Amino acid sequence: MQDIRETFREAWANALGSLNAAEQGAEKMIAKISAVGWLRPDELRQHARDIADLLQDQGKEFQDAIGHAVKRAASPFQLPTRVELDALRRRVDAIAARVEALTRVANEGEASQ
């Protein structure tokens, strides 16, 4: 079994790589904008949208890399997922409701005797 610390180190390295790529892309776009000099407002808005799109894409990749690394690191521990926990919570709530109903019926039966 791979050491969990090593798994997280790898995930962090991948995440930093993604973040670095995003920064480099943004710097290239900013350099382009600076090189052009005087821009029309519509050109400046387009470049700003391009930068925002790039950063959004890179942010998504960063989140995905961290999410996959956490899943890989947690998988040996067989931790339940949020969906599994929610399903279990619903089952426990249903059982609690049934026990409460049975308790009420039993109490009513004792009261009528």
C-alpha positions, 0 to 999 in steps of 0.5 A: 500500500502506498504511503498516504503522505506520498499520495498527498505529496503527488496530488499537491505536486500535480495541483501546483503544476496545474496552477503554475500552468494557469499562471503562465497562460495568464502571464502570456495573455497579459504580455500580449495585451501589453505588447499591443499597447492601445486597445479598443474597449471591445478588444480589452474585454475579449482579452479579459474574457480569455484570461478569465476562461483560462483561469476558470479551466485551470481552476477546474483542473486543479480541483479535479486533481485534488479530488482524484488524489483524495479519493485515491488516498482514501480508497484503502480505508474504504470510507463511505461516500456522501451518497452512501452516508445520505442513504444510511441517514435516510434508512436510520430516519425511517427506522427511528420513525417506525420505532417511534410509531411502535412505541406510541402503539405500545404506550396506547395499548398500556394506557387502555388496559 
